[in-house]
Amino acid sequence: MFKNLLIIAIAALTQAAVADNLYRYKNEVGGTVVDWQVPVEFIAKGYEVLDENGRVVEIVPRQLTAEEMDDQDLVARLKRDAVVEKQRLAEWDRQLLLRYSTVDDIEAAHQRALSEIKIRLSILSSNQRSLRARLESYLARIAEAERRGREASEADLKSIAAIRREIETNAKSITERRIQSEKVTASFEQDKGRFSQIQDVVLLRRSLSRGGSGSRPR
């Protein structure tokens, strides 16, 4: 989930505004602020331009140092990175607004995804228990043969080797599913944080529109 606190400009709620773009930037303590303008002291740090639905329409990168400006390769790379990031965020926002109406919708989807993983984990764990039981059966049979002074059969040895390979493969699958569960949770937490930011922008605009026909805060 996004670690920085989203701070909506309280003063803006007392006045109405036309449906111009909003701006999102970091303040002096690292908090994320959404407002109708970026204070001069924060412009150099870079900011995002948001449309009426809270989606990113432009990313203005931080101001480069004189030394960085002399590095044309760096300047070109940063411009490309800004374009790529803008596209990534725009697509992310588009998908969120297409799939969900509320944060609760995202949480419900999260729980469904986890449920599917848990079912798969349950099946894998059951298979693992069965494989271990088969292995123990073969090992017991070999131990009994040795007590009787007989050598283990080639077939039993091959079966034991095959079961051990299956157990190893199955164990890897269980580990992968557990890692997948953690990644799924992290991804949905990011989606919830992002969606909340979008909704906060929409709520801000609605609050302003109910205030009357005043001008945009300056």
HUJO-V146694 format. One record per residue. N is the residue number from 0. RES is the residue in one small letter. PHI is phi in degrees with one decimal (none if undefined). Layout:
n:N res:RES phi:PHI
n:N res:RES phi:PHI
This chain:
n:0 res:m phi:none
n:1 res:f phi:-62.2
n:2 res:k phi:-80.0
n:3 res:n phi:-80.1
n:4 res:l phi:-76.0
n:5 res:l phi:-85.5
n:6 res:i phi:-110.2
n:7 res:i phi:-88.0
n:8 res:a phi:-63.3
n:9 res:i phi:-64.8
n:10 res:a phi:-60.1
n:11 res:a phi:-68.0
n:12 res:l phi:-71.0
n:13 res:t phi:-88.3
n:14 res:q phi:-131.2
n:15 res:a phi:-86.9
n:16 res:a phi:-147.0
n:17 res:v phi:-76.4
n:18 res:a phi:-80.5
n:19 res:d phi:-88.7
n:20 res:n phi:-67.8
n:21 res:l phi:-106.3
n:22 res:y phi:-128.8
n:23 res:r phi:-119.9
n:24 res:y phi:-149.4
n:25 res:k phi:-96.2
n:26 res:n phi:-89.7
n:27 res:e phi:-69.2
n:28 res:v phi:-106.3
n:29 res:g phi:87.1
n:30 res:g phi:-76.0
n:31 res:t phi:-93.6
n:32 res:v phi:-116.1
n:33 res:v phi:-115.2
n:34 res:d phi:-153.0
n:35 res:w phi:-78.7
n:36 res:q phi:-154.7
n:37 res:v phi:-102.2
n:38 res:p phi:-55.9
n:39 res:v phi:-53.8
n:40 res:e phi:-69.7
n:41 res:f phi:-109.3
n:42 res:i phi:-59.8
n:43 res:a phi:-64.0
n:44 res:k phi:-81.5
n:45 res:g phi:91.7
n:46 res:y phi:-162.9
n:47 res:e phi:-115.7
n:48 res:v phi:-102.4
n:49 res:l phi:-114.5
n:50 res:d phi:-85.8
n:51 res:e phi:-66.9
n:52 res:n phi:-97.7
n:53 res:g phi:84.4
n:54 res:r phi:-90.2
n:55 res:v phi:-73.2
n:56 res:v phi:-111.1
n:57 res:e phi:-159.0
n:58 res:i phi:-118.9
n:59 res:v phi:-99.2
n:60 res:p phi:-70.6
n:61 res:r phi:-62.5
n:62 res:q phi:-71.8
n:63 res:l phi:-82.6
n:64 res:t phi:-75.3
n:65 res:a phi:-59.7
n:66 res:e phi:-65.5
n:67 res:e phi:-66.5
n:68 res:m phi:-63.1
n:69 res:d phi:-75.3
n:70 res:d phi:-92.4
n:71 res:q phi:-64.1
n:72 res:d phi:-64.0
n:73 res:l phi:-64.3
n:74 res:v phi:-59.4
n:75 res:a phi:-64.2
n:76 res:r phi:-65.1
n:77 res:l phi:-63.9
n:78 res:k phi:-65.2
n:79 res:r phi:-63.6
n:80 res:d phi:-61.4
n:81 res:a phi:-65.0
n:82 res:v phi:-65.0
n:83 res:v phi:-63.0
n:84 res:e phi:-65.7
n:85 res:k phi:-61.2
n:86 res:q phi:-64.1
n:87 res:r phi:-63.1
n:88 res:l phi:-67.1
n:89 res:a phi:-62.6
n:90 res:e phi:-68.9
n:91 res:w phi:-59.5
n:92 res:d phi:-62.0
n:93 res:r phi:-61.6
n:94 res:q phi:-65.5
n:95 res:l phi:-62.4
n:96 res:l phi:-69.8
n:97 res:l phi:-74.7
n:98 res:r phi:-90.4
n:99 res:y phi:-126.9
n:100 res:s phi:-109.5
n:101 res:t phi:-141.7
n:102 res:v phi:-63.9
n:103 res:d phi:-61.7
n:104 res:d phi:-62.1
n:105 res:i phi:-65.9
n:106 res:e phi:-64.8
n:107 res:a phi:-64.0
n:108 res:a phi:-64.5
n:109 res:h phi:-60.5
n:110 res:q phi:-65.5
n:111 res:r phi:-64.8
n:112 res:a phi:-63.9
n:113 res:l phi:-64.9
n:114 res:s phi:-62.4
n:115 res:e phi:-64.2
n:116 res:i phi:-66.0
n:117 res:k phi:-63.5
n:118 res:i phi:-62.8
n:119 res:r phi:-63.9
n:120 res:l phi:-63.3
n:121 res:s phi:-62.8
n:122 res:i phi:-65.0
n:123 res:l phi:-62.7
n:124 res:s phi:-65.8
n:125 res:s phi:-64.4
n:126 res:n phi:-62.0
n:127 res:q phi:-63.5
n:128 res:r phi:-63.0
n:129 res:s phi:-65.4
n:130 res:l phi:-63.2
n:131 res:r phi:-66.3
n:132 res:a phi:-65.7
n:133 res:r phi:-63.6
n:134 res:l phi:-61.5
n:135 res:e phi:-61.5
n:136 res:s phi:-64.5
n:137 res:y phi:-65.1
n:138 res:l phi:-63.9
n:139 res:a phi:-65.1
n:140 res:r phi:-65.9
n:141 res:i phi:-66.6
n:142 res:a phi:-61.9
n:143 res:e phi:-65.0
n:144 res:a phi:-63.5
n:145 res:e phi:-65.5
n:146 res:r phi:-64.2
n:147 res:r phi:-88.8
n:148 res:g phi:81.4
n:149 res:r phi:-108.1
n:150 res:e phi:-82.1
n:151 res:a phi:-65.3
n:152 res:s phi:-72.7
n:153 res:e phi:-61.3
n:154 res:a phi:-64.1
n:155 res:d phi:-65.1
n:156 res:l phi:-64.0
n:157 res:k phi:-66.1
n:158 res:s phi:-64.0
n:159 res:i phi:-62.1
n:160 res:a phi:-62.0
n:161 res:a phi:-66.1
n:162 res:i phi:-64.7
n:163 res:r phi:-62.5
n:164 res:r phi:-65.0
n:165 res:e phi:-63.6
n:166 res:i phi:-61.5
n:167 res:e phi:-65.2
n:168 res:t phi:-63.6
n:169 res:n phi:-64.4
n:170 res:a phi:-62.7
n:171 res:k phi:-63.2
n:172 res:s phi:-63.8
n:173 res:i phi:-62.7
n:174 res:t phi:-61.8
n:175 res:e phi:-62.9
n:176 res:r phi:-66.6
n:177 res:r phi:-67.1
n:178 res:i phi:-64.9
n:179 res:q phi:-59.7
n:180 res:s phi:-60.5
n:181 res:e phi:-65.8
n:182 res:k phi:-67.7
n:183 res:v phi:-61.7
n:184 res:t phi:-62.3
n:185 res:a phi:-62.0
n:186 res:s phi:-64.5
n:187 res:f phi:-68.5
n:188 res:e phi:-64.2
n:189 res:q phi:-64.7
n:190 res:d phi:-62.0
n:191 res:k phi:-64.9
n:192 res:g phi:-63.3
n:193 res:r phi:-65.1
n:194 res:f phi:-63.4
n:195 res:s phi:-62.6
n:196 res:q phi:-63.4
n:197 res:i phi:-61.3
n:198 res:q phi:-64.7
n:199 res:d phi:-62.8
n:200 res:v phi:-65.5
n:201 res:v phi:-62.4
n:202 res:l phi:-63.9
n:203 res:l phi:-60.9
n:204 res:r phi:-63.2
n:205 res:r phi:-63.7
n:206 res:s phi:-63.1
n:207 res:l phi:-68.1
n:208 res:s phi:-68.0
n:209 res:r phi:-81.6
n:210 res:g phi:-81.2
n:211 res:g phi:127.0
n:212 res:s phi:-117.6
n:213 res:g phi:-66.4
n:214 res:s phi:-88.0
n:215 res:r phi:-66.2
n:216 res:p phi:-58.2
n:217 res:r phi:-115.9
